[in-house]
Amino acid sequence: MSLQTRCPSRRRLRHPRPRREGVKKLSTKFTVIVGGGLVGLTAAASLKLIGHEVIVLEQAPRIRAVGAGIGLWANALREFDHLGIGPAIRDMGIEQNTWFFSPAGDPVRAPGYTDSDHRFLLVPRPELNNLLADTIGRDRIRLDAHVTGYTETGSDVVVHLANGETLRTDLLIGSDGVHSNVRKQLVPGSDVVTHFGHYAWRAIVPTGKQASEATVLTVGHRRTRGGYASIARDRTMWMVNQFDAGPLTGSKRERALERARNLAEAGWNDELLSLIAETPEESILENQVTLVPELPRWTSTRVALIGDAAHGLSPHIASGGTLGIEDVGVLRSNLTAEAELEKALTTYERARSARFDTVREHSAAVEHAGDAVEFAQRYAAFSRWMLTTAPAT
């Protein structure tokens, strides 16, 4: 089944002074965020806006982006509007308005749904993360900072770094992805689980002969999905994923092409095959998909998980980043509304874990859709639910 849319020198900087062992407490609103990806950077910008003294600890040597592009739905864009950077993000992305197609190219949309249920912005991750870093202030981001654990006391949290340094903070936020060290300590035994047999391939390439405003995404034979999308005016992202992929043989390009042929029937998606065939091997990202198990808790008295660290999902519903940004807005709202930190975090946890009970149901339904009609119905049902029930922050 197909989905088609037509749409229009690293430098060490001075950081804020965190509280260190033996140093007098500086602020009752000092917050350490572990992880300098999309959600962690958004959290830093959002909490800075309400008066928190924030510092982001990123273990990589530079601000980077895992993956190629990110889909941002209206509920995520509202948070960026709140931060004052919504127009800049809309300018760097390409709006998508999804239509679903059968393997023969017949258009399908679920009855009763409209463009508003199918519209999102596709944005290149590197530009977005760099914009967020500039919004926070790069002097608030510490690179090469590997957090190994923390000690929660009655009055603060002591954050432990691999270099032996310790930082004291009022609030610790774990936004360090599916392999989160913060989560592993907060919820022992919560290591990621393999989504057995589910692999994904993707790359960003210069836009070629395909129409720059066209997007083609396909759900094809043998539980294979993928296609290509305009991610910027001069760049295209292609992506392929397969459930129950079986043994992998050959190079990354050969493995991606093998799966992409499940998406190309009678000339449909020949452009996708060409894009993959012309992509340099070193530019192709290949991942075994992993999932964060459902957690019994997301918070403690002074520690909270957000984004993939709390709810890493399969990428097939294309909303993990958006839902992580929702986390940020809800957390900010509760920290603003509640004077007591523990109560604010508990309220945040209850709201988000309840929402993700339903997200997981929709994700499973979309994954197991059997044909074009069923897929269109289930995906539209999820997107409408997500948009119409998004929290007001």
Disulfide bonds with the S-S distance in Angstrom:
none
